């Protein structure tokens, strides 16, 4: 574990509990970017073929992380919102079609579907507050339902859904399942085949420990050519390197969604970060994260006047622990924590902690101690 801790040489006194927002990079990602910058300074793109080899490794790592059937099912995108837009505006819609979402979605997974309203598409929002949120989502599906768009983990509460159950039912009823995986990918195992989803997407800057500006889009192979393309350029062509060819067609692979020059700088960082997750193995990442979440939930639940808003059931937990302090001004409490270098977020009517697998027990216990003192003032 000491070698993993060496990957995160954060400044003294920093208590970083905000991986559900923007995560710190591991040392190997920073080193890879520094080396890439030196190479650009000294020799430019002389060795571009080696960059393409690195990019191929990144695609393979992402395919393994998603358990995609093939690397060709994975596209590199700017962010989750872009990938969601590829799905939303690529499908053919008819007036009266319905899309089922939850009432807890991050704006990215709500606005993109609501933007289809001028086409006569209806967005049905479902409450997840009951004891069986999957049943609530599935009960909302009717004969006009074309697609269900759901986050694997809800960003504010940390609620984790049973994706295989949703995917199996959606498949049986001819409903496409689109999963915003940004709050699960890199924190917990994720499997596009087991969830039977049509689409899945995530940014690299949260639990995957990478930079902003680079994410992944999984599109099931039988659906790739069904999505209308709205972005065109040299990179998305089947014969992308043949610049003299006048006849062209979109790539048969998911590269058809990558219209122009790739984000090589982001790819260098994300490839290095994912190598760490692969070294640790996602099963171990999930186990160690669960231990930290359990510790936080147990200690927070024991504090008088404090209510944990995140699920207690282990099957529903993620890497997110959100709590509310009764009678407290949460903005003031947040600022008190921030002044003590506790990096967290205000979400869902409370304060959200999101550690990762490497977060030390010292950081957790120091944070809890500071919180206790703040609640007493």
C-alpha positions in Angstrom: 0.0 0.0 0.0 3.0 2.3 0.6 3.7 2.3 -3.1 0.2 3.4 -3.9 0.4 6.2 -1.3 3.5 7.4 -3.0 1.3 7.9 -6.1 -0.5 10.7 -4.2 2.0 13.1 -2.7 -0.6 15.6 -1.7 0.4 18.7 0.4 0.5 18.4 4.1 -2.9 19.0 5.8 -4.9 18.4 2.6 -7.9 16.2 3.2 -9.2 15.4 -0.3 -12.7 14.0 -0.3 -14.0 15.2 -3.6 -13.4 12.5 -6.2 -17.0 12.6 -7.2 -16.2 16.1 -8.6 -12.6 16.5 -9.8 -9.9 14.0 -8.6 -6.2 14.6 -8.1 -3.9 12.9 -10.5 -1.6 10.1 -9.4 2.1 10.8 -9.6 2.5 8.6 -12.7 0.0 10.7 -14.6 1.8 14.0 -13.7 5.2 12.4 -14.7 3.8 11.2 -18.0 2.4 14.6 -18.9 5.7 16.3 -17.9 7.6 13.8 -20.1 5.2 14.5 -22.9 5.6 18.2 -22.6 9.4 17.9 -22.7 9.1 15.7 -25.8 6.9 18.3 -27.5 9.4 21.0 -26.6 12.5 19.2 -27.8 11.4 17.1 -30.8 7.8 18.1 -31.4 5.7 15.3 -33.1 8.7 13.5 -34.5 7.7 10.3 -32.8 3.9 10.6 -33.4 3.7 6.8 -34.1 4.6 6.2 -30.4 1.8 8.5 -29.4 -0.6 6.4 -31.4 0.7 3.3 -29.6 -0.1 5.0 -26.3 -3.5 6.0 -27.5 -4.2 2.4 -28.5 -3.2 1.3 -25.0 -5.7 3.8 -23.6 -8.5 2.5 -25.7 -7.7 -1.1 -24.6 -7.7 -0.1 -21.0 -11.0 1.7 -21.3 -12.5 -1.3 -23.1 -11.4 -3.6 -20.3 -12.7 -1.2 -17.6 -16.1 -1.2 -19.3 -15.8 -4.9 -20.3 -16.8 -3.9 -23.8 -16.9 -6.8 -26.3 -14.3 -5.1 -28.5 -12.0 -2.0 -28.5 -13.9 -0.9 -31.6 -16.9 -0.3 -29.4 -15.2 2.5 -27.5 -14.8 6.1 -28.6 -12.7 8.9 -27.0 -14.8 12.0 -26.4 -14.5 15.4 -24.8 -16.8 14.6 -22.0 -20.0 12.8 -20.8 -22.3 15.5 -22.2 -20.9 15.1 -25.7 -21.4 11.4 -25.6 -24.9 11.8 -24.3 -25.6 14.2 -27.1 -24.3 11.6 -29.7 -27.0 9.2 -28.4 -29.8 11.7 -28.0 -29.4 13.4 -31.3 -28.3 10.4 -33.2 -31.4 8.3 -32.7 -34.5 8.8 -34.8 -37.4 10.1 -32.8 -41.1 10.3 -33.4 -43.6 12.6 -31.8 -45.0 10.9 -28.7 -41.9 8.8 -28.0 -41.0 8.7 -24.3 -37.7 8.8 -22.4 -37.6 7.6 -18.8 -35.1 9.3 -16.4 -34.9 9.8 -12.6 -35.7 13.0 -10.7 -32.1 13.0 -9.3 -30.1 13.2 -12.4 -27.1 15.6 -12.9 -28.1 18.2 -15.4 -26.1 16.5 -18.2 -28.4 13.5 -18.1 -31.5 15.6 -18.0 -31.0 18.6 -20.2 -29.9 16.6 -23.2 -33.2 14.6 -23.2 -35.3 17.7 -22.5 -33.7 19.3 -25.6 -35.6 16.7 -27.7 -39.0 18.2 -26.7 -39.3 20.3 -29.9 -39.4 16.9 -31.7 -42.4 15.9 -29.6 -40.4 13.6 -27.3 -41.7 13.4 -23.7 -39.3 13.1 -20.8 -40.8 11.2 -17.8 -39.1 11.8 -14.5 -39.3 9.1 -11.9 -38.7 9.4 -8.1 -36.1 7.1 -6.7 -37.1 7.7 -3.1 -38.9 4.4 -2.5 -37.5 1.1 -1.4 -37.4 -0.3 -5.0 -36.1 2.4 -7.4 -35.7 -0.1 -10.2 -39.3 -1.1 -10.0 -40.3 2.6 -10.1 -38.3 3.2 -13.2 -39.6 0.1 -15.0 -43.2 0.8 -14.0 -42.9 4.1 -15.7 -42.0 2.4 -19.0 -45.0 2.0 -21.4 -45.6 1.2 -25.0 -44.2 4.6 -26.1 -41.0 4.3 -24.1 -38.0 4.2 -26.4 -35.1 4.8 -24.0 -34.2 4.8 -20.3 -31.4 7.2 -19.3 -30.1 6.7 -15.8 -26.9 7.3 -13.8 -25.3 4.2 -12.5 -24.8 6.2 -9.2 -26.7 9.3 -8.4 -24.3 12.2 -7.9 -25.9 13.8 -4.9 -27.1 10.9 -2.8 -24.6 8.2 -4.0 -27.5 5.8 -4.6 -26.3 2.8 -6.8 -28.8 1.1 -9.0 -29.1 -2.5 -10.0 -28.0 -2.1 -13.6 -28.3 -5.7 -14.7 -31.9 -5.8 -13.5 -32.7 -2.6 -15.4 -30.9 -3.8 -18.5 -32.6 -7.2 -18.6 -36.1 -5.7 -18.3 -35.3 -2.9 -20.8 -34.1 -5.5 -23.3 -37.2 -7.6 -22.9 -39.4 -4.6 -23.6 -37.4 -3.2 -26.5 -36.3 -0.2 -24.5 -32.7 1.1 -25.0 -30.7 1.6 -21.8 -28.3 4.6 -21.7 -26.1 4.7 -18.6 -24.2 7.7 -17.3 -21.4 5.9 -15.6 -19.3 8.8 -14.5 -19.9 8.2 -10.7 -19.1 4.5 -11.0 -16.4 3.9 -13.6 -13.1 3.8 -11.8 -14.7 3.4 -8.3 -16.6 0.2 -8.7 -16.6 -2.6 -11.3 -18.7 -1.8 -14.3 -19.8 -4.1 -17.1 -21.6 -2.9 -20.2 -22.3 -6.5 -21.2 -23.8 -7.5 -17.8 -26.0 -4.4 -17.8 -27.1 -5.0 -21.4 -26.9 -1.3 -22.1 -27.1 0.3 -25.5 -24.8 3.2 -24.5 -22.5 4.1 -21.6 -20.3 7.1 -21.0 -18.1 8.8 -18.5 -15.5 11.5 -18.0 -12.0 10.6 -16.9 -11.6 13.4 -14.3 -13.5 11.8 -11.4 -12.9 8.2 -10.2 -10.6 7.4 -13.1 -8.2 9.9 -11.7 -7.5 11.6 -15.1 -7.7 15.1 -16.5 -10.8 17.1 -17.6 -11.5 17.2 -21.3 -11.3 13.5 -22.1 -14.0 10.8 -21.6 -15.2 7.5 -23.1 -18.3 6.6 -25.0 -19.4 3.0 -25.4 -21.9 2.3 -28.2 -23.2 -1.2 -28.8 -22.0 -2.4 -32.1 -25.4 -3.0 -33.6 -26.4 0.6 -32.9 -23.4 2.4 -34.2 -24.7 2.9 -37.7 -28.2 3.7 -36.4 -26.9 6.9 -34.8 -27.0 9.9 -37.2 -23.7 11.8 -37.2 -23.6 15.5 -36.7 -19.9 16.0 -36.6 -17.6 15.3 -39.5 -13.9 15.5 -40.1 -10.7 13.7 -41.2 -10.3 11.6 -38.0 -13.7 9.9 -38.2 -13.2 8.4 -41.6 -12.7 4.7 -42.3 -9.5 5.6 -44.2 -8.4 8.4 -41.9 -4.7 8.4 -43.0 -5.3 8.5 -46.7 -5.6 12.2 -47.3 -5.7 12.0 -51.1 -8.8 9.7 -51.2 -11.8 11.6 -52.4 -14.4 8.9 -51.7 -15.1 8.5 -48.0 -17.2 6.8 -45.4 -17.5 7.0 -41.6 -15.3 4.6 -39.7 -17.0 1.3 -39.0 -15.7 1.4 -35.4 -16.7 3.9 -32.7 -14.0 6.2 -34.0 -16.9 7.4 -36.3 -17.8 9.6 -33.3 -14.3 11.3 -33.2 -14.4 14.0 -35.8 -11.1 15.7 -35.5 -7.6 15.7 -34.0 -7.4 13.7 -30.7 -6.6 15.1 -27.3 -3.1 13.5 -27.0 -2.2 15.4 -23.9 -5.3 14.2 -22.1 -4.7 10.7 -23.4 -1.2 10.6 -22.0 -2.5 11.5 -18.5 -5.6 9.2 -18.5 -3.7 6.2 -19.9 -1.2 6.5 -17.0 -4.0 6.9 -14.4 -5.8 3.9 -15.7 -2.6 1.9 -15.5 -2.7 2.5 -11.7 -6.3 1.2 -11.4 -5.3 -1.9 -13.4 -2.2 -2.4 -11.2 -4.4 -2.3 -8.1 -7.3 -4.2 -9.8 -10.8 -2.9 -9.7 -11.9 -5.6 -7.2 -9.4 -4.2 -4.7 -10.2 -0.6 -5.6 -13.9 -1.3 -4.8 -13.1 -3.2 -1.6 -10.8 -0.5 -0.2 -13.3 2.2 -1.2 -16.1 0.3 0.5 -14.1 0.2 3.8 -13.6 3.9 3.7 -17.3 4.6 3.0 -18.3 2.2 5.7 -16.0 4.0 8.2 -17.4 7.4 7.3 -21.0 6.3 7.4 -20.6 4.6 10.8 -18.8 7.6 12.4 -21.1 10.2 10.8 -24.2 8.3 11.9 -23.0 8.3 15.5 -22.7 12.2 15.6 -25.7 13.8 17.4 -28.0 15.8 15.1 -26.4 14.5 11.9 -28.3 12.6 9.3 -26.6 10.5 6.6 -28.5 10.9 3.3 -26.6 8.2 1.4 -27.8 4.6 1.3 -26.9 2.4 4.2 -27.4 -0.9 2.4 -24.1 -2.1 1.0 -25.7 -3.1 -2.3 -26.8 0.5 -2.7 -23.5 2.2 -1.6 -21.0 3.9 -3.9 -18.0 6.1 -3.2 -20.3 9.0 -2.1 -21.4 9.8 1.5 -23.7 12.8 1.8 -24.9 14.1 5.1 -27.0 16.8 6.6 -26.5 18.5 10.0 -29.9 19.4 11.5 -30.2 23.1 12.4 -26.9 24.0 10.8 -26.1 26.5 8.0 -24.5 24.1 5.5 -22.8 26.8 3.6 -21.2 28.0 6.8 -20.3 24.4 7.7 -18.9 23.8 4.2 -16.7 27.0 4.5 -15.4 25.8 7.9 -14.4 22.5 6.5 -12.9 24.2 3.4 -10.8 26.4 5.7 -9.3 23.2 7.2 -8.3 22.0 3.7 -11.1 19.5 3.6 -12.0 19.3 -0.1 -15.6 18.3 -0.4 -18.8 19.6 -2.0 -22.3 20.9 -1.2 -24.8 18.5 -2.9 -28.3 17.2 -2.4 -29.2 19.5 0.5 -26.1 18.6 2.5 -22.4 18.1 2.3 -20.8 15.3 0.2 -17.7 13.4 1.0 -16.2 11.2 -1.7 -12.9 9.4 -0.8 -11.1 7.0 -3.1 -9.4 3.7 -2.5 -6.1 5.3 -1.6 -7.5 7.8 1.0 -5.8 7.2 4.3 -7.5 6.5 7.6 -5.6 9.5 9.0 -7.3 11.8 6.5 -10.7 10.3 7.3 -10.2 10.6 11.1 -8.8 14.1 10.9 -11.8 15.1 8.8 -14.3 13.6 11.3 -12.5 15.3 14.2 -12.7 18.7 12.5 -16.4 18.1 11.7 -17.2 17.3 15.3 -15.5 20.5 16.5 -17.3 22.5 13.8 -20.7 21.1 14.9 -20.0 22.1 18.5 -19.3 25.7 17.6 
